[in-house]
Amino acid sequence: MSAAPLLPGVSVLSERADGLLAEVVVNPAEEVFRGHYPGFELLPGMYLLDLVQHLVIGHAHAAGVRTRLAGVRSARFNSVVPPGDTVTVDCAITPGDGQREVRATCGAGNGKVATFRLRFIDLEPETGKSIVDGGRETLVAVG
């Protein structure tokens, strides 16, 4: 994960215990558009994953919990996001047993653009180690 979100200017529209709704306008001046398919610019899917990850970490932090991405259960990209479009993100977050299961849907002007099923693990405040498995948890892609 990047230290700062790859897409600046995210607005959280609503937050609830089990998730959140946010949006961001994709600035056409973003550096990524210079090299990501000149003549047919589009937002890389990694930017959407990064956006969801930052939102989930912020949601947990607001509840006094540190968490990190532990696995990508699925990532589906349905459509492109052109420069200047507004992306909405709806995250459903289910916490339990030191981890969080996340289902996120990203939409834009042309409908649903991506869906993610992610797994986050909560971290011990003092050590930063995973609460799950005594801190031995590693980042894995889960199929």
JOGIMO-V404441 format. One record per residue. SS is DSSP state (a for helix, b for strand, c for the rest). OMEGA is omega in radians with two decimals (999 if undefined). D_LAST is the distance of its C-alpha to the last C-alpha in Angstrom with 1 decimal. Layout:
BEGIN
ss = {SS | SS}
omega = {OMEGA | OMEGA}
d_last = {D_LAST | D_LAST}
END
This chain:
BEGIN
ss = {c | c | c | c | c | c | c | c | c | c | b | b | b | b | b | b | c | c | b | b | b | b | b | b | b | c | c | c | c | c | c | a | a | a | a | c | c | c | c | c | c | c | c | c | a | a | a | a | a | a | a | a | a | a | a | a | a | a | a | a | a | a | c | c | c | b | b | b | b | b | b | b | b | b | b | b | b | c | c | c | c | c | c | c | c | b | b | b | b | b | b | b | b | b | b | b | c | c | b | b | b | b | b | b | b | b | b | b | c | c | b | b | b | b | b | b | b | b | b | b | b | b | b | c | c | c | c | c | c | b | c | a | a | a | a | c | c | c | c | b | b | c | c}
omega = {3.06 | 3.14 | 3.06 | 3.13 | 3.09 | 3.09 | 3.12 | 3.04 | -3.14 | 3.07 | 3.02 | -3.08 | 3.08 | 3.13 | 3.12 | -3.09 | -3.06 | 3.07 | -3.10 | 3.07 | -3.11 | 3.06 | 3.08 | 3.04 | -3.12 | -3.08 | 3.13 | -3.14 | 3.14 | -3.10 | -3.07 | -3.08 | 3.12 | -3.06 | -3.09 | 3.12 | 3.09 | -3.10 | 3.06 | -3.05 | 3.06 | -3.12 | 3.09 | 3.14 | 3.12 | 3.11 | 3.12 | 3.10 | 3.11 | 3.12 | 3.13 | -3.13 | 3.12 | 3.14 | -3.13 | 3.13 | 3.09 | 3.10 | 3.13 | -3.13 | 3.12 | 3.11 | 3.11 | -3.09 | 2.99 | -3.13 | 3.07 | 3.12 | 3.14 | -3.11 | 3.04 | -3.13 | 3.04 | 3.06 | -3.14 | 3.13 | -3.01 | -3.04 | -3.12 | 3.03 | 3.14 | 3.07 | 3.11 | -3.13 | 3.04 | 3.11 | 3.00 | 3.13 | 3.07 | -3.12 | 2.97 | -3.03 | 3.12 | 3.11 | 3.05 | 3.07 | 3.06 | 3.13 | -3.14 | 3.02 | -3.06 | 2.96 | -3.09 | 3.06 | 3.09 | 3.12 | 3.09 | -3.09 | -3.12 | 3.09 | -3.12 | -3.13 | 3.13 | 2.99 | 3.13 | 2.91 | -3.02 | 3.07 | 3.08 | 3.04 | 3.12 | -3.07 | 3.07 | -3.09 | -3.05 | -3.00 | -3.06 | 3.11 | 3.13 | 3.03 | -3.14 | 3.06 | 3.05 | 3.08 | -3.08 | -3.10 | 3.09 | 3.13 | 3.14 | 2.98 | -3.07 | -3.08 | 999}
d_last = {20.2 | 23.7 | 26.6 | 27.8 | 25.9 | 25.7 | 27.2 | 30.3 | 32.1 | 29.5 | 31.2 | 29.8 | 31.4 | 30.7 | 29.1 | 28.6 | 27.3 | 24.0 | 23.4 | 25.2 | 26.2 | 27.1 | 28.2 | 29.1 | 31.4 | 30.0 | 33.1 | 34.1 | 35.7 | 32.4 | 32.4 | 29.0 | 30.7 | 33.2 | 30.8 | 27.9 | 29.3 | 33.0 | 34.6 | 31.3 | 30.1 | 26.8 | 24.8 | 21.7 | 18.4 | 18.0 | 21.1 | 19.5 | 16.6 | 19.4 | 21.4 | 19.0 | 18.5 | 22.3 | 22.9 | 20.8 | 22.3 | 25.7 | 25.3 | 24.6 | 27.4 | 29.8 | 29.2 | 30.0 | 26.5 | 24.9 | 21.1 | 18.6 | 15.1 | 12.8 | 9.2 | 7.9 | 5.5 | 6.9 | 10.2 | 12.6 | 16.1 | 18.7 | 22.0 | 23.8 | 25.6 | 29.0 | 31.3 | 33.2 | 30.8 | 30.0 | 26.3 | 25.7 | 22.8 | 22.3 | 20.1 | 19.7 | 19.3 | 19.0 | 20.2 | 20.4 | 20.7 | 20.6 | 17.5 | 16.8 | 14.3 | 14.9 | 14.8 | 16.8 | 18.5 | 20.6 | 23.6 | 26.6 | 29.7 | 28.0 | 25.7 | 22.0 | 20.7 | 17.2 | 14.8 | 12.3 | 10.4 | 10.9 | 11.7 | 15.0 | 17.1 | 20.9 | 23.3 | 26.6 | 29.4 | 31.5 | 29.2 | 26.1 | 24.0 | 21.1 | 22.4 | 19.4 | 20.1 | 23.3 | 22.1 | 20.0 | 16.6 | 15.2 | 13.1 | 9.6 | 6.5 | 3.8 | 0.0}
END
